Amino acid sequence: MQLANEDNLRINVLLAQKPYAIRINESTMTLYALTARGDATIQLNPTAKDEQYLRWVRELLSMKVTGSPGGYPVFMKRWTRMGHTHNTLAHMLLLGEPEAIVAVAYAPKITHEIARRAWWAYPTTDIARHLLEHEAVVAGELGKELAEYLLEFLPFEERQLDIVDSVRLCLQGDLVDETTRLGLWKRAKRKNPYYVGFMHGDPQLIPDAKTANEHYTALQTLCVSLEDNPYAAQLLQALSQTGQKWLETLKQALNKPVDQDV
């Protein structure tokens, strides 16, 4: 590993400051770090072809963070074997490897702070969607930022399932206001996947004027003695105003299906 002396020194000094996350812009050969004092930048000075040099840089990062130059795969194998996978997330953000950031976003449970660092390190629509699967993220400041990002990119999304997921995730909690929600509903008239996104969210948020079925009140009275019957409960739910809105949305989504996966 023949890193430029200047790069070797600056990276070691940077790591001694205990950064929160590291990312590398391969096109400009620039290393960025998120620190307690803000962003730090190191302009790399390659002594070999860029691809080889970046491999050396990541080996140095891995050696300092994990004790092994093997990078993310070796790191995961070792920590999984030791039973400490839940402790690796913060360390994985320091490897400068996109795959490690993706693994953090896919983790079954992460804190708002870890999510914030991961988003800084790899801000993509895929990362945004996976981070919004976490309640801690939805409830925190990052949630609205991610929702805004997804909504800005939504008109350019090509995969129908990604549209469904983006709409579903943005409708959580108070991530979007009433005006934005109504705007998404209007778009559904032109793009059916938006309807499916609403169906996967809270049915009470469906802005449809549908009312409860005409037989709902009568059946509600008849089913009092069947309150523990799951079938009766499902029937009442379907006939309620919320249920009728959901069923009407399903009907609209099936009118012009655009993708067999949706």
C-alpha positions in Angstrom: 0.0 0.0 0.0 1.7 3.1 -1.3 -0.4 6.1 -0.1 1.0 9.5 -0.6 2.7 10.6 2.7 0.4 13.6 2.9 -2.7 11.5 2.5 -1.5 9.0 5.0 -0.8 11.7 7.6 -4.1 13.6 7.0 -6.2 10.5 7.2 -4.6 9.3 10.4 -5.1 12.8 11.9 -8.7 12.8 10.8 -9.4 9.4 12.3 -7.8 10.5 15.6 -10.5 13.2 15.8 -13.2 10.4 15.9 -15.3 11.4 12.9 -19.0 10.3 12.7 -19.0 9.2 9.1 -16.8 9.1 6.0 -17.7 9.2 2.3 -15.5 9.3 -0.8 -16.2 11.1 -4.0 -14.5 8.8 -6.5 -14.9 11.2 -9.5 -13.0 14.0 -7.7 -10.8 11.8 -5.5 -12.0 13.6 -2.4 -12.5 12.2 1.0 -15.2 13.8 3.2 -15.7 13.3 7.0 -18.6 14.3 9.2 -17.1 15.6 12.5 -18.3 17.4 15.6 -17.0 20.6 14.1 -18.7 20.1 10.7 -17.5 18.6 7.4 -13.8 18.0 6.9 -12.2 17.5 3.4 -9.1 15.7 2.2 -8.2 16.1 -1.5 -6.4 12.8 -2.3 -3.1 12.7 -4.2 -3.1 9.4 -6.1 0.2 7.6 -6.5 -1.4 5.0 -8.7 -4.5 4.5 -10.9 -7.6 5.9 -9.1 -9.2 2.5 -8.6 -6.1 1.1 -7.0 -5.5 4.1 -4.9 -9.0 4.2 -3.5 -8.6 0.5 -2.6 -5.5 1.5 -0.6 -7.4 4.4 1.1 -10.2 2.0 2.1 -7.8 -0.5 3.4 -6.2 2.1 5.6 -9.6 3.2 6.9 -10.6 -0.5 7.5 -7.3 -1.2 9.3 -7.8 1.8 11.7 -11.5 1.1 12.3 -11.6 -2.7 12.4 -8.1 -3.8 12.8 -8.2 -5.6 9.4 -7.6 -4.3 5.9 -10.4 -6.6 4.6 -13.0 -3.9 4.7 -16.7 -4.3 5.1 -17.1 -8.0 4.3 -14.5 -9.1 6.8 -15.7 -6.7 9.4 -19.2 -8.1 9.2 -18.1 -11.7 9.4 -16.0 -11.1 12.4 -18.6 -9.1 14.4 -21.4 -11.5 13.4 -19.3 -14.4 14.7 -18.7 -12.5 18.0 -22.4 -11.7 18.3 -22.0 -8.0 18.3 -23.6 -7.0 15.0 -25.7 -4.4 16.8 -22.5 -2.5 17.8 -21.1 -2.3 14.3 -23.3 0.4 12.8 -21.3 3.4 13.9 -18.1 1.8 12.8 -19.4 0.8 9.4 -20.0 4.4 8.6 -16.3 5.0 8.8 -15.2 2.6 6.1 -15.9 4.8 3.1 -17.8 2.0 1.4 -21.3 2.5 0.0 -22.1 -1.1 0.7 -21.5 -0.6 4.4 -23.9 2.4 4.4 -26.6 0.4 2.7 -26.2 -2.3 5.3 -26.7 0.3 8.0 -29.9 1.6 6.4 -31.1 -2.0 6.1 -30.4 -2.7 9.8 -33.5 -3.9 11.7 -33.2 -1.1 14.2 -31.2 2.1 14.2 -31.2 5.4 16.1 -32.0 8.8 14.7 -28.4 9.8 15.1 -27.0 6.8 13.2 -29.6 7.4 10.5 -28.5 11.1 10.2 -24.9 10.0 9.7 -25.8 7.4 7.2 -27.9 9.9 5.2 -24.9 12.3 5.1 -22.6 9.5 3.9 -24.9 8.2 1.1 -27.9 10.4 0.2 -29.8 8.4 -2.3 -33.5 7.7 -2.8 -33.0 4.0 -1.8 -31.3 5.0 1.4 -34.0 7.6 2.2 -36.7 5.0 1.8 -35.1 2.4 4.0 -34.3 5.0 6.7 -38.0 6.0 6.7 -38.9 2.5 7.6 -37.6 3.3 11.1 -40.0 4.9 13.7 -37.1 6.8 15.2 -36.4 8.5 11.9 -40.0 9.3 11.2 -40.4 10.9 14.6 -37.2 12.9 14.3 -36.1 16.0 12.3 -34.5 13.8 9.6 -37.9 12.3 8.7 -39.2 15.4 7.1 -36.0 16.1 5.3 -36.1 12.6 3.8 -39.7 12.9 2.8 -39.0 16.2 1.1 -36.2 14.6 -0.8 -38.3 11.7 -2.0 -41.2 14.0 -3.0 -38.8 16.1 -5.1 -37.5 13.0 -6.9 -40.9 11.3 -7.2 -41.9 12.7 -10.6 -38.6 11.2 -12.0 -39.0 7.8 -10.4 -39.2 5.1 -13.0 -39.8 1.9 -11.0 -43.5 1.7 -10.1 -42.8 -0.1 -6.8 -40.5 2.6 -5.8 -43.3 5.1 -6.4 -45.6 3.1 -4.1 -43.0 2.9 -1.4 -42.1 6.6 -1.6 -45.8 7.6 -1.3 -46.5 5.2 1.5 -43.5 6.3 3.5 -44.1 10.0 3.1 -47.6 9.6 4.4 -46.4 8.5 7.8 -47.1 10.7 10.8 -46.8 14.4 10.1 -44.0 14.1 7.5 -46.2 16.0 5.0 -48.8 18.7 5.4 -52.4 18.5 4.2 -51.7 20.5 1.0 -48.9 18.1 0.0 -51.1 15.0 0.8 -53.9 16.4 -1.5 -51.3 17.0 -4.2 -50.2 13.4 -4.1 -53.9 12.3 -4.3 -54.4 14.4 -7.4 -51.3 12.9 -9.0 -52.9 9.4 -8.5 -55.4 10.2 -11.2 -52.5 10.1 -13.7 -50.4 7.5 -12.0 -52.1 4.5 -10.4 -49.1 3.6 -8.1 -49.9 6.6 -6.1 -53.3 5.0 -5.2 -51.5 1.9 -4.0 -49.2 4.0 -1.9 -52.2 5.5 -0.1 -53.7 2.0 0.3 -50.6 0.9 2.2 -50.7 3.9 4.5 -53.3 4.9 7.0 -56.7 4.6 5.3 -58.0 7.5 7.3 -55.7 9.7 5.3 -57.3 8.8 2.0 -58.9 12.1 0.9 -62.0 10.5 -0.7 -65.5 11.7 -0.2 -66.9 8.2 0.2 -69.3 7.7 3.1 -70.1 4.6 5.1 -72.1 1.8 3.5 -75.9 2.2 3.9 -76.1 -1.0 5.9 -73.2 -0.1 8.2 -75.3 1.3 11.1 -77.7 -1.6 11.1 -75.0 -4.2 11.0 -73.1 -2.4 13.7 -76.0 -2.9 16.0 -76.4 -6.6 15.0 -72.7 -7.3 15.6 -72.6 -6.0 19.2 -72.8 -9.5 20.5 -70.1 -10.6 18.0 -67.4 -8.1 19.2 -64.9 -10.9 19.6 -65.6 -12.3 16.1 -62.7 -11.3 13.8 -64.9 -11.8 10.7 -67.6 -9.5 12.0 -65.0 -6.9 12.8 -63.5 -7.1 9.3 -67.0 -6.8 7.7 -67.8 -3.7 9.8 -64.4 -2.2 8.9 -65.0 -2.7 5.2 -68.5 -1.1 5.5 -67.3 1.9 7.5 -66.4 5.2 5.9 -62.7 4.4 6.2 -63.2 0.9 4.7 -65.3 2.3 1.9 -62.6 4.9 1.1 -60.0 2.1 1.0 -62.1 -0.1 -1.3 -62.8 2.8 -3.6 -59.1 3.5 -3.8 -58.5 -0.2 -4.6 -61.1 0.1 -7.4 -59.3 3.1 -8.8 -55.9 1.4 -8.7 -57.3 -1.7 -10.6 -58.9 0.4 -13.3 -55.7 1.0 -15.2 -52.9 -1.2 -13.8 -49.6 -0.2 -15.2 -47.3 -2.8 -13.7 -47.9 -6.4 -12.7 -45.8 -6.0 -9.6 -47.9 -3.2 -8.2 
